[in-house]
């Protein structure tokens, strides 16, 4: 495993990391979580991601219980969680980044995770109804209280990120240090030209999610939605349209021989492709079975095999750069 700095921040994150979205509680209980997190940790993963909204807080509970059972030294791993959606329908507790919600939700997340602090606290979405200045001050105060060490944004527009950074600089507050954007062979808009100032001028890091496009880039949906897969779950029925998109399935089919020639599975190939981007600090992987963790970790073997010719061949399929 190799490690990269989280942008200009002092901490280093493993190039591949492990997230719990849609799997913990929905597909995996504590026993599976322990097994998968142990496999990831043994492979060199030091960053584990969660969110308040994942399984309505149950995902945090499972990860916290797993960490406690594993007994890892606290300095050897990083945990992040994210706040915005809320767990209650009260006006001040739903789809917001107001000060009251952020402070109370941080306390609740730490209780579920059974941790004294998280290493990174992300604002899960931007909040157009709360002044960015209020959010920046609240995140600064949370860090000053010792309940988070760094903070970041997730799926924020470039202008919103820059506004938060500039407010923090103006008032000498803790600045956000990283974005958590979607990033895969299909979805690249969070690294579009509008974001170059964020990554280059401000030294923002990135903890990218959905590198396999919810499983589409594994190739397992080429003949329909298999029973027992993520796409077959009723709670994730909204994914089915995406997983049966004929144009995207055709692109995946064209990728397969390139991956095969490299000696990689489609999943390993797609994960390794994400790491070609120097602005990616870490690629969040997910799994519902430990076998998937082992397969994903082998993607590190192929990171250096993306020659200019291979990259050009990929771009011909997707018509992007």
C-alpha positions in Angstrom: 0.0 0.0 0.0 1.2 3.5 -0.8 0.1 6.7 1.0 -0.6 10.2 -0.2 -1.0 13.4 1.8 -4.6 14.7 2.0 -3.9 17.7 -0.2 -1.6 20.1 1.8 -2.7 18.6 5.1 -0.1 16.9 7.2 -1.9 13.5 7.5 -1.4 10.8 4.9 -4.1 8.4 3.7 -3.8 5.0 2.1 -4.3 5.2 -1.7 -7.2 2.8 -1.3 -9.5 3.3 1.7 -12.7 1.6 3.0 -16.2 3.0 3.2 -19.4 1.7 4.6 -22.0 3.3 2.3 -25.0 1.0 1.4 -23.3 -2.1 2.9 -23.1 -1.8 6.7 -26.4 -2.8 8.2 -28.1 -3.0 4.8 -25.9 -6.0 3.6 -23.4 -6.5 6.4 -23.6 -6.9 10.2 -20.9 -6.5 12.8 -19.2 -9.9 12.1 -18.8 -9.1 8.4 -17.7 -5.6 9.2 -15.0 -6.9 11.5 -13.7 -9.4 8.9 -13.7 -6.8 6.1 -12.2 -4.0 8.0 -9.5 -6.3 9.3 -8.7 -7.5 5.8 -8.5 -3.9 4.6 -6.3 -2.8 7.6 -4.0 -5.8 7.1 -3.6 -4.7 3.4 -2.4 -1.2 4.6 -5.7 0.7 4.6 -5.6 3.4 7.3 -8.7 5.4 6.3 -12.3 4.3 7.1 -15.3 6.4 6.0 -18.8 6.7 7.3 -21.8 9.1 7.5 -24.6 9.9 9.8 -27.1 9.2 7.0 -25.8 5.7 6.2 -28.5 3.3 7.3 -29.9 6.1 9.6 -26.9 6.0 11.9 -26.7 2.2 12.1 -23.6 2.2 9.8 -21.7 4.3 12.4 -22.8 2.0 15.2 -21.6 -1.1 13.3 -18.2 0.5 12.4 -17.8 1.7 16.0 -18.5 -1.8 17.4 -16.1 -3.3 14.8 -13.3 -0.9 15.7 -13.7 -1.6 19.4 -13.6 -5.4 18.8 -10.5 -5.1 16.6 -8.7 -3.2 19.2 -6.5 -1.1 16.9 -4.2 1.6 18.3 -6.0 4.9 17.7 -3.0 6.5 16.0 -2.9 3.8 13.4 -6.1 4.6 11.6 -8.3 7.5 10.5 -12.1 7.7 10.6 -14.3 10.2 8.9 -18.0 10.8 9.0 -20.4 13.2 7.3 -23.2 15.5 8.4 -26.1 17.2 6.6 -29.2 15.0 5.9 -30.0 14.5 9.6 -32.0 11.7 11.3 -35.0 13.7 12.4 -37.6 15.9 10.7 -37.3 18.9 13.0 -36.7 22.1 11.0 -33.3 22.6 12.5 -32.1 18.9 12.1 -32.8 18.1 8.5 -30.8 19.0 5.3 -28.9 21.7 7.1 -25.4 22.9 8.2 -26.6 25.3 10.9 -24.5 25.6 14.0 -27.0 23.9 16.3 -27.3 20.9 14.1 -23.6 20.5 13.4 -22.6 20.5 17.0 -25.4 18.3 18.2 -25.0 15.9 15.3 -21.2 15.6 15.9 -21.9 14.6 19.5 -24.4 12.0 18.3 -22.1 10.5 15.7 -19.2 10.2 18.1 -21.5 8.4 20.5 -22.6 5.9 17.8 -19.0 5.4 16.7 -17.9 5.1 20.3 -14.9 7.4 19.6 -13.7 10.6 21.3 -13.0 12.2 18.0 -13.1 11.7 14.2 -10.1 12.5 12.1 -12.1 14.2 9.4 -15.6 15.6 9.6 -17.3 16.3 6.2 -20.2 18.5 5.4 -22.1 16.0 3.3 -23.7 18.6 1.0 -23.7 22.4 0.8 -26.5 24.2 2.5 -27.9 27.1 0.5 -30.1 28.2 3.5 -27.3 28.7 6.0 -24.6 31.3 5.6 -21.3 29.6 4.8 -19.7 31.8 7.4 -21.9 30.2 10.1 -20.9 26.7 8.9 -17.2 27.6 8.8 -17.3 29.0 12.4 -19.2 25.9 13.7 -16.7 23.5 12.0 -13.8 25.6 13.5 -15.3 25.3 16.9 -15.8 21.6 16.6 -12.2 21.2 15.8 -11.1 23.5 18.6 -13.2 21.3 21.0 -11.2 18.3 19.9 -14.1 16.4 18.5 -12.7 16.4 14.9 -9.1 17.0 13.7 -9.8 18.2 10.2 -12.9 19.1 8.2 -13.9 19.0 4.6 -16.8 19.2 2.1 -18.6 16.6 0.0 -20.2 17.3 -3.4 -19.8 21.1 -3.0 -19.5 23.3 -6.0 -16.0 24.8 -6.5 -17.2 28.4 -5.7 -18.7 27.2 -2.4 -15.4 25.5 -1.4 -13.5 28.6 -2.3 -15.9 30.8 -0.3 -15.5 28.6 2.8 -11.7 28.6 2.5 -11.6 32.4 2.1 -13.9 33.0 5.0 -11.7 30.8 7.2 -8.5 32.6 6.0 -10.1 36.0 6.7 -10.9 35.1 10.3 -7.9 32.8 10.9 -10.1 29.7 11.4 -9.5 26.1 10.6 -10.0 25.7 6.8 -11.6 22.8 5.1 -8.9 20.5 3.7 -10.6 18.0 1.4 -13.5 17.3 -0.8 -15.3 14.0 -1.0 -16.5 13.8 -4.7 -17.9 11.1 -6.9 -15.2 10.0 -9.3 -15.0 7.1 -11.7 -14.6 6.5 -15.5 -18.2 7.8 -16.1 -18.3 10.7 -13.5 -15.4 13.2 -13.6 -17.1 16.5 -13.2 -15.7 17.2 -9.7 -12.3 17.5 -11.3 -13.4 19.7 -14.1 -11.5 23.0 -14.9 -13.7 24.9 -12.4 -12.1 22.8 -9.6 -8.5 23.3 -10.6 -8.1 26.4 -8.4 -9.5 24.3 -5.5 -6.9 21.6 -5.9 -3.9 23.5 -7.3 -4.1 26.9 -5.7 -5.6 25.9 -2.3 -4.0 22.4 -2.1 -7.3 20.7 -1.4 -7.3 16.9 -1.0 -9.9 14.4 -2.2 -11.4 11.2 -0.8 -13.2 10.0 -3.9 -16.3 7.7 -3.8 -18.1 5.3 -6.1 -15.0 4.3 -8.1 -16.9 1.3 -9.5 -20.0 3.3 -10.3 -22.1 1.3 -7.8 -20.8 -2.0 -9.3 -21.4 -1.2 -12.9 -17.6 -1.1 -13.5 -17.2 -4.6 -12.1 -18.9 -6.1 -15.2 -21.4 -8.1 -13.1 -24.4 -6.3 -14.5 -23.6 -7.0 -18.2 -26.3 -9.7 -18.3 -28.8 -8.1 -16.0 -29.1 -7.6 -12.3 -27.9 -10.7 -10.4 -29.9 -12.0 -7.4 -28.3 -10.9 -4.2 -26.3 -8.0 -5.7 -26.6 -4.4 -4.6 -28.8 -3.7 -7.6 -31.4 -6.3 -6.5 -32.1 -4.8 -3.1 -35.5 -3.1 -2.8 -34.0 -0.4 -0.7 -31.6 0.5 -3.6 -34.1 0.2 -6.4 -33.2 3.7 -7.5 -29.9 2.3 -8.8 -31.5 -0.1 -11.3 -31.9 2.5 -14.0 -28.2 3.3 -13.8 -27.1 -0.3 -13.7 -29.1 -1.2 -16.8 -28.0 1.8 -18.9 -27.3 0.2 -22.3 -24.8 2.9 -23.4 -22.8 2.5 -20.2 -22.9 -1.3 -20.4 -21.5 -1.1 -23.9 -18.6 1.0 -22.7 -17.9 -1.5 -19.9 -17.8 -4.3 -22.5 -15.2 -2.3 -24.5 -13.1 -1.9 -21.3 -13.0 -5.6 -20.5 -10.3 -6.7 -23.1 -8.1 -3.8 -22.0 -8.3 -4.9 -18.4 -7.8 -8.5 -19.3 -4.7 -7.7 -21.3 -3.3 -5.9 -18.2 -4.1 -9.0 -16.1 -6.6 -7.2 -14.0 -10.3 -7.7 -13.2 -12.6 -4.8 -14.3 -12.9 -3.8 -10.7 -9.1 -3.7 -10.1 -8.6 -1.9 -13.4 -11.3 0.8 -12.6 -9.8 1.4 -9.1 -6.3 1.7 -10.4 -7.5 4.1 -13.1 -8.8 6.5 -10.4 -5.3 6.7 -8.9 -3.8 8.0 -12.2 -5.2 11.4 -11.1 -2.6 13.1 -8.9 -5.4 15.2 -7.3 -7.0 12.1 -5.8 -5.7 11.5 -2.3 -7.5 8.2 -1.7 -10.1 6.1 -3.5 -12.9 4.8 -1.2 -13.7 1.2 -1.8 -16.8 -0.7 -0.5 -17.6 -4.4 -0.1 -20.3 -6.7 1.2 -18.0 -9.7 1.4 -14.4 -10.1 2.5 -13.5 -11.7 -0.9 -14.3 -8.3 -2.5 -11.9 -6.6 -0.1 -9.1 -8.9 -1.1 -9.9 -8.4 -4.8 -10.0 -4.6 -4.5 -6.7 -4.4 -2.6 -5.0 -6.1 -5.5 -5.7 -3.0 -7.7 -2.5 -1.6 -6.3 -0.6 -4.0 -8.5 -1.9 -2.3 -11.6 -1.5 1.4 -10.8 1.8 1.7 -12.7 0.6 -0.2 -15.7 -1.4 2.6 -17.3 0.8 3.7 -20.1 -0.1 6.7 -22.3 -1.3 4.3 -25.0 -3.6 2.5 -22.5 -5.0 5.8 -21.2 -5.6 7.0 -24.8 -7.5 3.8 -25.6 -9.7 4.4 -22.5 -10.4 8.0 -23.6 -11.6 6.8 -27.0 -14.2 4.7 -25.2 -15.5 7.5 -23.0 -14.8 10.5 -25.2 -13.4 12.4 -22.2 -10.1 13.6 -20.7 
